[in-house]
Amino acid sequence: MTRPYTQQFHCPNCKTMHTAETLFGRWIRNCKSLDSRLGYSVSDQDYWIHRYKTNTDSIGTREFQLLMLVEIKTFGTELSDAQTDTLHMANQLMRNRMQTPTKDLRYQAGEAPLEVYSAMLRRVVQMRAYGMHVLTFSHLGPDDSEWMTWDRQQITEDQLIALLRFDLDPDTLGPLDLRRHHAPRSIGPGLFEEEEAA
């Protein structure tokens, strides 16, 4: 049976809580042909975080587009089993981190592309996709919560800002490492092919 909608927001004008469901979301929830008993699981997407970042190392400078999806849970709410399953599968599809000895990437579906076409820039760009992450607040957000967690690890507001800026690695909470782990390999005069395990 389709669960009742629980996400709420606080109206600063009338000082009361209201359901944050859209008209389309309410329509889906009440459509008997889309009932969860028929095998449907519908989840909205909360926040796509996308940042352009330049990295300079001993070999040179590279530009990256960094991407992740953050699911927001308020009042300490847990993901439902159906939402967990949907997000876990989507997480595998949208990751492209190559496995290295320092990264446990058991849940990654094959070889996702490292380059994608940017419609805005009208060229191919290097993409690092960091999958899906769950940000949980004890109340509604950083300003009114006693605690917050990132993938069930308690974090501070400064850590949250660093995660959303891609200064911290969304998987490890350590500094984000975009440097090359292998030197470029010569494939001809003045031509190099990068061997990377980033």
Phi and psi in degrees as GROMACS dihedral restraints (atoms count N, CA, C in turn):
[ dihedral_restraints ]
;  ai    aj    ak    al  type     phi  dphi    fc
    3     4     5     6     1   -65.3    20    10
    4     5     6     7     1   129.4    20    10
    6     7     8     9     1   -71.5    20    10
    7     8     9    10     1   150.7    20    10
    9    10    11    12     1   -66.2    20    10
   10    11    12    13     1   150.5    20    10
   12    13    14    15     1   -79.6    20    10
   13    14    15    16     1   130.7    20    10
   15    16    17    18     1  -118.0    20    10
   16    17    18    19     1   -14.1    20    10
   18    19    20    21     1   -69.2    20    10
   19    20    21    22     1   131.4    20    10
   21    22    23    24     1  -130.4    20    10
   22    23    24    25     1   163.5    20    10
   24    25    26    27     1  -134.0    20    10
   25    26    27    28     1   158.1    20    10
   27    28    29    30     1  -100.9    20    10
   28    29    30    31     1   121.3    20    10
   30    31    32    33     1   -80.4    20    10
   31    32    33    34     1   120.1    20    10
   33    34    35    36     1   -69.8    20    10
   34    35    36    37     1   -19.8    20    10
   36    37    38    39     1   -81.5    20    10
   37    38    39    40     1   -53.5    20    10
   39    40    41    42     1   -94.3    20    10
   40    41    42    43     1    -4.2    20    10
   42    43    44    45     1    61.2    20    10
   43    44    45    46     1    29.5    20    10
   45    46    47    48     1  -125.3    20    10
   46    47    48    49     1   165.7    20    10
   48    49    50    51     1   -89.8    20    10
   49    50    51    52     1   140.8    20    10
   51    52    53    54     1  -132.6    20    10
   52    53    54    55     1   151.4    20    10
   54    55    56    57     1   -68.7    20    10
   55    56    57    58     1   136.2    20    10
   57    58    59    60     1   -93.5    20    10
   58    59    60    61     1    13.0    20    10
   60    61    62    63     1   -73.3    20    10
   61    62    63    64     1   139.2    20    10
   63    64    65    66     1   -81.4    20    10
   64    65    66    67     1   166.6    20    10
   66    67    68    69     1   -61.9    20    10
   67    68    69    70     1   -40.1    20    10
   69    70    71    72     1   -65.0    20    10
   70    71    72    73     1   -43.1    20    10
   72    73    74    75     1   -59.9    20    10
   73    74    75    76     1   -42.0    20    10
   75    76    77    78     1   -64.9    20    10
   76    77    78    79     1   -40.0    20    10
   78    79    80    81     1   -61.7    20    10
   79    80    81    82     1   -46.3    20    10
   81    82    83    84     1   -59.9    20    10
   82    83    84    85     1   -46.1    20    10
   84    85    86    87     1   -60.7    20    10
   85    86    87    88     1   -33.7    20    10
   87    88    89    90     1   -96.6    20    10
   88    89    90    91     1    -1.7    20    10
   90    91    92    93     1   -80.4    20    10
   91    92    93    94     1   113.2    20    10
   93    94    95    96     1   -62.4    20    10
   94    95    96    97     1   -28.0    20    10
   96    97    98    99     1   -72.9    20    10
   97    98    99   100     1   -12.7    20    10
   99   100   101   102     1  -114.4    20    10
  100   101   102   103     1    22.5    20    10
  102   103   104   105     1   -63.7    20    10
  103   104   105   106     1   143.5    20    10
  105   106   107   108     1   -61.9    20    10
  106   107   108   109     1   -23.3    20    10
  108   109   110   111     1   -65.9    20    10
  109   110   111   112     1   -16.1    20    10
  111   112   113   114     1   -93.2    20    10
  112   113   114   115     1     7.9    20    10
  114   115   116   117     1    97.4    20    10
  115   116   117   118     1    11.1    20    10
  117   118   119   120     1   -94.0    20    10
  118   119   120   121     1   140.1    20    10
  120   121   122   123     1  -134.3    20    10
  121   122   123   124     1   114.0    20    10
  123   124   125   126     1  -112.7    20    10
  124   125   126   127     1   124.9    20    10
  126   127   128   129     1  -126.0    20    10
  127   128   129   130     1   140.0    20    10
  129   130   131   132     1   -83.1    20    10
  130   131   132   133     1   168.5    20    10
  132   133   134   135     1  -107.6    20    10
  133   134   135   136     1   134.2    20    10
  135   136   137   138     1   -86.4    20    10
  136   137   138   139     1   -76.4    20    10
  138   139   140   141     1  -134.3    20    10
  139   140   141   142     1   117.5    20    10
  141   142   143   144     1   -82.8    20    10
  142   143   144   145     1   124.2    20    10
  144   145   146   147     1  -106.4    20    10
  145   146   147   148     1   120.6    20    10
  147   148   149   150     1  -133.9    20    10
  148   149   150   151     1   125.2    20    10
  150   151   152   153     1  -136.4    20    10
  151   152   153   154     1   137.6    20    10
  153   154   155   156     1   -85.7    20    10
  154   155   156   157     1   132.2    20    10
  156   157   158   159     1  -144.5    20    10
  157   158   159   160     1   139.6    20    10
  159   160   161   162     1  -104.1    20    10
  160   161   162   163     1   135.7    20    10
  162   163   164   165     1  -122.6    20    10
  163   164   165   166     1   130.7    20    10
  165   166   167   168     1  -116.0    20    10
  166   167   168   169     1   128.3    20    10
  168   169   170   171     1  -129.5    20    10
  169   170   171   172     1  -167.6    20    10
  171   172   173   174     1   -67.3    20    10
  172   173   174   175     1   -16.8    20    10
  174   175   176   177     1   -93.2    20    10
  175   176   177   178     1   -31.3    20    10
  177   178   179   180     1   158.9    20    10
  178   179   180   181     1  -160.4    20    10
  180   181   182   183     1  -112.5    20    10
  181   182   183   184     1   138.3    20    10
  183   184   185   186     1  -132.7    20    10
  184   185   186   187     1   144.7    20    10
  186   187   188   189     1  -103.4    20    10
  187   188   189   190     1   140.3    20    10
  189   190   191   192     1  -129.2    20    10
  190   191   192   193     1   151.7    20    10
  192   193   194   195     1  -108.7    20    10
  193   194   195   196     1   124.3    20    10
  195   196   197   198     1  -110.8    20    10
  196   197   198   199     1   138.3    20    10
  198   199   200   201     1  -142.7    20    10
  199   200   201   202     1   138.4    20    10
  201   202   203   204     1  -155.3    20    10
  202   203   204   205     1   162.7    20    10
  204   205   206   207     1  -116.3    20    10
  205   206   207   208     1   129.6    20    10
  207   208   209   210     1  -114.0    20    10
  208   209   210   211     1   121.1    20    10
  210   211   212   213     1   -90.8    20    10
  211   212   213   214     1   127.4    20    10
  213   214   215   216     1  -101.2    20    10
  214   215   216   217     1   129.9    20    10
  216   217   218   219     1  -122.7    20    10
  217   218   219   220     1   130.3    20    10
  219   220   221   222     1  -108.3    20    10
  220   221   222   223     1   163.7    20    10
  222   223   224   225     1    55.0    20    10
  223   224   225   226     1    31.0    20    10
  225   226   227   228     1    67.1    20    10
  226   227   228   229     1    18.6    20    10
  228   229   230   231     1   -66.5    20    10
  229   230   231   232     1   138.8    20    10
  231   232   233   234     1   -90.0    20    10
  232   233   234   235     1   157.6    20    10
  234   235   236   237     1   -66.4    20    10
  235   236   237   238     1   143.5    20    10
  237   238   239   240     1   -71.8    20    10
  238   239   240   241     1   165.6    20    10
  240   241   242   243     1   -60.4    20    10
  241   242   243   244     1   -42.4    20    10
  243   244   245   246     1   -65.8    20    10
  244   245   246   247     1   -42.3    20    10
  246   247   248   249     1   -67.4    20    10
  247   248   249   250     1   -39.8    20    10
  249   250   251   252     1   -57.4    20    10
  250   251   252   253     1   -45.7    20    10
  252   253   254   255     1   -65.0    20    10
  253   254   255   256     1   -45.5    20    10
  255   256   257   258     1   -61.5    20    10
  256   257   258   259     1   -48.9    20    10
  258   259   260   261     1   -66.9    20    10
  259   260   261   262     1   -34.3    20    10
  261   262   263   264     1   -65.1    20    10
  262   263   264   265     1   -40.6    20    10
  264   265   266   267     1   -68.7    20    10
  265   266   267   268     1   -44.2    20    10
  267   268   269   270     1   -62.8    20    10
  268   269   270   271     1   -37.3    20    10
  270   271   272   273     1   -57.6    20    10
  271   272   273   274     1   -43.3    20    10
  273   274   275   276     1   -65.5    20    10
  274   275   276   277     1   -38.3    20    10
  276   277   278   279     1   -69.7    20    10
  277   278   279   280     1   -31.4    20    10
  279   280   281   282     1  -100.8    20    10
  280   281   282   283     1    13.7    20    10
  282   283   284   285     1   -98.6    20    10
  283   284   285   286     1   142.8    20    10
  285   286   287   288     1  -136.8    20    10
  286   287   288   289     1    26.8    20    10
  288   289   290   291     1   -79.0    20    10
  289   290   291   292     1   124.6    20    10
  291   292   293   294     1   -76.4    20    10
  292   293   294   295     1   143.8    20    10
  294   295   296   297     1   -71.6    20    10
  295   296   297   298     1   134.6    20    10
  297   298   299   300     1  -132.2    20    10
  298   299   300   301     1   168.0    20    10
  300   301   302   303     1   -59.9    20    10
  301   302   303   304     1   -21.8    20    10
  303   304   305   306     1   -93.5    20    10
  304   305   306   307     1    -5.2    20    10
  306   307   308   309     1  -123.6    20    10
  307   308   309   310     1   121.3    20    10
  309   310   311   312     1   -90.1    20    10
  310   311   312   313     1   105.8    20    10
  312   313   314   315     1  -117.3    20    10
  313   314   315   316     1    52.0    20    10
  315   316   317   318     1   -58.9    20    10
  316   317   318   319     1   -36.7    20    10
  318   319   320   321     1  -102.5    20    10
  319   320   321   322     1    76.2    20    10
  321   322   323   324     1  -142.2    20    10
  322   323   324   325     1   127.0    20    10
  324   325   326   327     1   -84.8    20    10
  325   326   327   328     1    97.3    20    10
  327   328   329   330     1    62.7    20    10
  328   329   330   331     1  -153.1    20    10
  330   331   332   333     1  -103.3    20    10
  331   332   333   334     1    97.1    20    10
  333   334   335   336     1   -76.0    20    10
  334   335   336   337     1   152.1    20    10
  336   337   338   339     1   -65.0    20    10
  337   338   339   340     1   145.7    20    10
  339   340   341   342     1   -95.0    20    10
  340   341   342   343     1   -11.8    20    10
  342   343   344   345     1  -128.5    20    10
  343   344   345   346     1   140.6    20    10
  345   346   347   348     1  -137.4    20    10
  346   347   348   349     1   162.0    20    10
  348   349   350   351     1   -90.3    20    10
  349   350   351   352     1   129.1    20    10
  351   352   353   354     1   -94.9    20    10
  352   353   354   355     1   118.5    20    10
  354   355   356   357     1   -66.7    20    10
  355   356   357   358     1   -33.4    20    10
  357   358   359   360     1   -72.3    20    10
  358   359   360   361     1   -45.5    20    10
  360   361   362   363     1   -83.2    20    10
  361   362   363   364     1   -15.5    20    10
  363   364   365   366     1    57.9    20    10
  364   365   366   367     1    43.0    20    10
  366   367   368   369     1  -160.9    20    10
  367   368   369   370     1   167.2    20    10
  369   370   371   372     1   -77.3    20    10
  370   371   372   373     1   136.0    20    10
  372   373   374   375     1  -126.7    20    10
  373   374   375   376     1   157.1    20    10
  375   376   377   378     1   -80.5    20    10
  376   377   378   379     1   127.5    20    10
  378   379   380   381     1  -116.8    20    10
  379   380   381   382     1   134.8    20    10
  381   382   383   384     1  -117.5    20    10
  382   383   384   385     1   113.7    20    10
  384   385   386   387     1  -104.4    20    10
  385   386   387   388     1   119.9    20    10
  387   388   389   390     1  -101.7    20    10
  388   389   390   391     1    16.2    20    10
  390   391   392   393     1    74.8    20    10
  391   392   393   394     1  -155.2    20    10
  393   394   395   396     1  -110.9    20    10
  394   395   396   397     1   143.5    20    10
  396   397   398   399     1  -137.8    20    10
  397   398   399   400     1   151.5    20    10
  399   400   401   402     1  -111.8    20    10
  400   401   402   403     1   121.7    20    10
  402   403   404   405     1  -107.8    20    10
  403   404   405   406     1   118.2    20    10
  405   406   407   408     1  -116.2    20    10
  406   407   408   409     1   132.1    20    10
  408   409   410   411     1  -109.9    20    10
  409   410   411   412     1   147.3    20    10
  411   412   413   414     1   -71.2    20    10
  412   413   414   415     1   -23.8    20    10
  414   415   416   417     1  -127.4    20    10
  415   416   417   418     1  -118.9    20    10
  417   418   419   420     1  -102.6    20    10
  418   419   420   421     1   -24.6    20    10
  420   421   422   423     1  -174.4    20    10
  421   422   423   424     1  -173.6    20    10
  423   424   425   426     1   -60.7    20    10
  424   425   426   427     1   -33.4    20    10
  426   427   428   429     1   -72.4    20    10
  427   428   429   430     1   -28.6    20    10
  429   430   431   432     1  -120.1    20    10
  430   431   432   433     1     8.9    20    10
  432   433   434   435     1   -97.4    20    10
  433   434   435   436     1   144.6    20    10
  435   436   437   438     1   -79.1    20    10
  436   437   438   439     1   -25.7    20    10
  438   439   440   441     1  -151.9    20    10
  439   440   441   442     1   161.1    20    10
  441   442   443   444     1  -147.0    20    10
  442   443   444   445     1   150.3    20    10
  444   445   446   447     1  -129.4    20    10
  445   446   447   448     1   149.7    20    10
  447   448   449   450     1  -117.2    20    10
  448   449   450   451     1   113.2    20    10
  450   451   452   453     1    50.0    20    10
  451   452   453   454     1    44.5    20    10
  453   454   455   456     1    72.1    20    10
  454   455   456   457     1     7.4    20    10
  456   457   458   459     1  -102.3    20    10
  457   458   459   460     1   128.5    20    10
  459   460   461   462     1   -67.3    20    10
  460   461   462   463     1   135.7    20    10
  462   463   464   465     1  -132.7    20    10
  463   464   465   466     1   165.7    20    10
  465   466   467   468     1   -98.1    20    10
  466   467   468   469     1   170.8    20    10
  468   469   470   471     1   -64.0    20    10
  469   470   471   472     1   -38.6    20    10
  471   472   473   474     1   -62.7    20    10
  472   473   474   475     1   -40.1    20    10
  474   475   476   477     1   -65.2    20    10
  475   476   477   478     1   -39.0    20    10
  477   478   479   480     1   -60.9    20    10
  478   479   480   481     1   -45.4    20    10
  480   481   482   483     1   -60.6    20    10
  481   482   483   484     1   -44.7    20    10
  483   484   485   486     1   -64.4    20    10
  484   485   486   487     1   -35.4    20    10
  486   487   488   489     1   -66.3    20    10
  487   488   489   490     1   -45.4    20    10
  489   490   491   492     1   -70.2    20    10
  490   491   492   493     1   -21.9    20    10
  492   493   494   495     1   -87.4    20    10
  493   494   495   496     1    -5.4    20    10
  495   496   497   498     1    61.9    20    10
  496   497   498   499     1    32.4    20    10
  498   499   500   501     1   -84.9    20    10
  499   500   501   502     1   -30.3    20    10
  501   502   503   504     1  -105.9    20    10
  502   503   504   505     1   147.1    20    10
  504   505   506   507     1   -71.2    20    10
  505   506   507   508     1   122.6    20    10
  507   508   509   510     1   -63.1    20    10
  508   509   510   511     1   -20.6    20    10
  510   511   512   513     1   -88.7    20    10
  511   512   513   514     1   -34.4    20    10
  513   514   515   516     1  -112.6    20    10
  514   515   516   517     1   -16.5    20    10
  516   517   518   519     1    66.4    20    10
  517   518   519   520     1     9.2    20    10
  519   520   521   522     1   -91.6    20    10
  520   521   522   523     1   176.9    20    10
  522   523   524   525     1   -57.2    20    10
  523   524   525   526     1   139.4    20    10
  525   526   527   528     1   -72.2    20    10
  526   527   528   529     1   129.9    20    10
  528   529   530   531     1  -110.7    20    10
  529   530   531   532     1   109.1    20    10
  531   532   533   534     1  -109.9    20    10
  532   533   534   535     1     6.9    20    10
  534   535   536   537     1   -73.9    20    10
  535   536   537   538     1   159.7    20    10
  537   538   539   540     1   -72.9    20    10
  538   539   540   541     1   138.4    20    10
  540   541   542   543     1  -100.1    20    10
  541   542   543   544     1    -6.3    20    10
  543   544   545   546     1  -139.7    20    10
  544   545   546   547     1   143.3    20    10
  546   547   548   549     1   -71.2    20    10
  547   548   549   550     1   153.4    20    10
  549   550   551   552     1   -61.1    20    10
  550   551   552   553     1   146.8    20    10
  552   553   554   555     1  -105.7    20    10
  553   554   555   556     1   132.7    20    10
  555   556   557   558     1   -70.5    20    10
  556   557   558   559     1   130.9    20    10
  558   559   560   561     1  -121.1    20    10
  559   560   561   562     1    15.6    20    10
  561   562   563   564     1   154.5    20    10
  562   563   564   565     1   174.3    20    10
  564   565   566   567     1   -60.1    20    10
  565   566   567   568     1   115.2    20    10
  567   568   569   570     1    73.8    20    10
  568   569   570   571     1     7.1    20    10
  570   571   572   573     1  -114.2    20    10
  571   572   573   574     1   137.5    20    10
  573   574   575   576     1  -133.9    20    10
  574   575   576   577     1   144.8    20    10
  576   577   578   579     1  -118.0    20    10
  577   578   579   580     1   129.3    20    10
  579   580   581   582     1   -82.6    20    10
  580   581   582   583     1   130.0    20    10
  582   583   584   585     1  -101.0    20    10
  583   584   585   586     1   112.0    20    10
  585   586   587   588     1  -126.4    20    10
  586   587   588   589     1   145.2    20    10
  588   589   590   591     1  -128.4    20    10
  589   590   591   592     1    36.3    20    10
